């Protein structure tokens, strides 16, 4: 039976609207962001040179890397100047006031 690995990362109340929060479930660097009430989770380091994206600028659903101005869509992880490059995006869910990310799943899902 397929399974998903949901890990608690932060209380929902600590995730500000229009803001970003770095989390490290099982040592994995993930950036959480809330835009228009929806929470997104993606790799916390830029695909270019590994710069920490938490220090970047979030405008709507576009995140700009602080090191070299690479821009990513936080919904898809897509690099806006070359769609073949992207950051890993994680599924999120809220349960009992807590935010969870799905770190992995078995094949077939």
Buried (B, 14 or more C-beta within 10 A) or exposed (E): EEEEEBBEBBEEEEBEEEEBBBBEBEEBBBBBBBBEEEBBBBBBBBBEEEBBBBEBEBEEBBBBBBBEEBBBBBBBBBBBEEEEBBBEBBEBEEEEEEBBBBBEEEEEE
